[in-house]
Amino acid sequence: MSVSSMMRPARHPDASGPPSGVLWSEACDGLSLRNATFGDGADIWRLVGETGVLDLNSPYAYLMMGNWFADTSVVAAADGRLAGFVMGFSPPRQADTVFVWQVGVAAAMRGRGLGRRMLDALVRRSPGAIRYLEATVTPSNEASEALFRGFARSRAARCAVSDLFPSHAFPTGGHEAERLFRIGPLLPRQQ
Ligand SMILES: CC(C)(COP(=O)(O)OP(=O)(O)OC[C@H]1O[C@@H](n2cnc3c(N)ncnc32)[C@H](O)[C@@H]1OP(=O)(O)O)[C@@H](O)C(=O)NCCC(=O)NCCS
């Protein structure tokens, strides 16, 4: 099975042209990186389900993020198929921060630097002067922790880790605690 056939097709309402709502796009190592649109929502929802580790939210949540948080969300595609995504937002009253709500890379594409590249694009393309990147990570998710610590290292930035959501705060039992990773300050010249 080819790499591209192992990834989900990126379907869009207007299949004949570029997806509506594209604000920017860039090519990198055979991949196309661009902002997310609501047309990516269904494929992102499927990819999240396939990871087996990310919380699978409603399809509406992914359409909403692509539609209203396109400025702070990135997708990567290869041969028109979804290879990865980052969905984020700037928290109210924290205009200098982008919070990564979820990030995922198709299994066949992991370990090749795509996660890092999408975080770089997220910070570079987010509107305003982003000085901090935040995300929550569960203690057992080694890949996720490595991704964010590696990103901090590559920017020579501090990575402060603190408790955020304790396990007992989740209404369904068995959810791990979520720790907050706050990375920064990110220097403007590095963006
Ligand atoms: C986490 C995830 C997005 C990383 O994407 P990726 O494209 O494979 O990551 P990269 O190739 O850019 O690697 C980034 C760093 O993480 C390290 N890394 C990647 N996968 C790893 C793993 N399974 N175990 C340990 N380290 C890992 C890389 O070595 C690299 O380290 P470096 O900065 O020191 O070079 C991907 O593994 C994934 O989709 N996992 C399932 C969903 C998930 O857990 N999302 C995060 C929830 S917050």
The ligand as an SDF file (V2000), in Angstrom:
LIG
                    3D

 48 50  0  0  0  0  0  0  0  0999 V2000
    2.5420   13.5750   18.2700 C   0  0  0  0  0  0  0  0  0  0  0  0
    2.6310   13.5660   16.7280 C   0  0  0  0  0  0  0  0  0  0  0  0
    1.7020   14.6500   16.1690 C   0  0  0  0  0  0  0  0  0  0  0  0
    4.1010   13.8800   16.3370 C   0  0  0  0  0  0  0  0  0  0  0  0
    4.1500   14.0890   14.9280 O   0  0  0  0  0  0  0  0  0  0  0  0
    5.4370   13.6750   14.0790 P   0  0  0  0  0  0  0  0  0  0  0  0
    5.2960   14.2790   12.7270 O   0  0  0  0  0  0  0  0  0  0  0  0
    5.6440   12.2100   14.1310 O   0  0  0  0  0  0  0  0  0  0  0  0
    6.5950   14.4000   14.9110 O   0  0  0  0  0  0  0  0  0  0  0  0
    8.0350   14.8600   14.3440 P   0  0  0  0  0  0  0  0  0  0  0  0
    8.4980   13.8770   13.3220 O   0  0  0  0  0  0  0  0  0  0  0  0
    7.9510   16.2890   13.9220 O   0  0  0  0  0  0  0  0  0  0  0  0
    8.9530   14.7200   15.6360 O   0  0  0  0  0  0  0  0  0  0  0  0
    9.0740   15.7510   16.5920 C   0  0  0  0  0  0  0  0  0  0  0  0
    9.9550   15.2590   17.7270 C   0  0  0  0  0  0  0  0  0  0  0  0
    9.2650   14.2210   18.4390 O   0  0  0  0  0  0  0  0  0  0  0  0
   10.0350   13.0230   18.4480 C   0  0  0  0  0  0  0  0  0  0  0  0
    9.1040   11.9030   18.3560 N   0  0  0  0  0  0  0  0  0  0  0  0
    8.1800   11.7000   17.3760 C   0  0  0  0  0  0  0  0  0  0  0  0
    7.4900   10.5760   17.6150 N   0  0  0  0  0  0  0  0  0  0  0  0
    7.9950   10.0680   18.7740 C   0  0  0  0  0  0  0  0  0  0  0  0
    7.6790    8.9100   19.5370 C   0  0  0  0  0  0  0  0  0  0  0  0
    6.7110    8.0480   19.1610 N   0  0  0  0  0  0  0  0  0  0  0  0
    8.3770    8.6930   20.6890 N   0  0  0  0  0  0  0  0  0  0  0  0
    9.3380    9.5630   21.0920 C   0  0  0  0  0  0  0  0  0  0  0  0
    9.6760   10.6790   20.3930 N   0  0  0  0  0  0  0  0  0  0  0  0
    9.0030   10.9260   19.2430 C   0  0  0  0  0  0  0  0  0  0  0  0
   10.9370   13.1390   17.2510 C   0  0  0  0  0  0  0  0  0  0  0  0
   12.1070   12.3440   17.4050 O   0  0  0  0  0  0  0  0  0  0  0  0
   11.2670   14.6140   17.2500 C   0  0  0  0  0  0  0  0  0  0  0  0
   12.2230   14.8660   18.2490 O   0  0  0  0  0  0  0  0  0  0  0  0
   13.3740   15.9920   18.0330 P   0  0  0  0  0  0  0  0  0  0  0  0
   12.6690   17.3170   18.0600 O   0  0  0  0  0  0  0  0  0  0  0  0
   14.2720   15.7900   19.2030 O   0  0  0  0  0  0  0  0  0  0  0  0
   14.0100   15.7250   16.7020 O   0  0  0  0  0  0  0  0  0  0  0  0
    2.2690   12.1760   16.1380 C   0  0  0  0  0  0  0  0  0  0  0  0
    3.0310   11.1780   16.7920 O   0  0  0  0  0  0  0  0  0  0  0  0
    0.7760   11.8220   16.2970 C   0  0  0  0  0  0  0  0  0  0  0  0
   -0.0420   12.1820   15.4600 O   0  0  0  0  0  0  0  0  0  0  0  0
    0.4260   11.1090   17.3750 N   0  0  0  0  0  0  0  0  0  0  0  0
   -0.9840   10.7550   17.6290 C   0  0  0  0  0  0  0  0  0  0  0  0
   -1.8010   11.9740   18.0360 C   0  0  0  0  0  0  0  0  0  0  0  0
   -1.2240   12.6870   19.2570 C   0  0  0  0  0  0  0  0  0  0  0  0
   -0.7750   12.0690   20.2110 O   0  0  0  0  0  0  0  0  0  0  0  0
   -1.2600   14.0470   19.2260 N   0  0  0  0  0  0  0  0  0  0  0  0
   -0.7360   14.9010   20.2930 C   0  0  0  0  0  0  0  0  0  0  0  0
   -1.7260   15.0750   21.3830 C   0  0  0  0  0  0  0  0  0  0  0  0
   -1.4050   16.5540   22.3120 S   0  0  0  0  0  0  0  0  0  0  0  0
  1  2  1  0
  2  3  1  0
  2  4  1  0
  2 36  1  0
  4  5  1  0
  5  6  1  0
  6  7  2  0
  6  8  1  0
  6  9  1  0
  9 10  1  0
 10 11  2  0
 10 12  1  0
 10 13  1  0
 13 14  1  0
 14 15  1  0
 15 16  1  0
 15 30  1  0
 16 17  1  0
 17 18  1  0
 17 28  1  0
 18 19  1  0
 18 27  1  0
 19 20  2  0
 20 21  1  0
 21 22  1  0
 21 27  2  0
 22 23  1  0
 22 24  2  0
 24 25  1  0
 25 26  2  0
 26 27  1  0
 28 29  1  0
 28 30  1  0
 30 31  1  0
 31 32  1  0
 32 33  2  0
 32 34  1  0
 32 35  1  0
 36 37  1  0
 36 38  1  0
 38 39  2  0
 38 40  1  0
 40 41  1  0
 41 42  1  0
 42 43  1  0
 43 44  2  0
 43 45  1  0
 45 46  1  0
 46 47  1  0
 47 48  1  0
M  END
$$$$
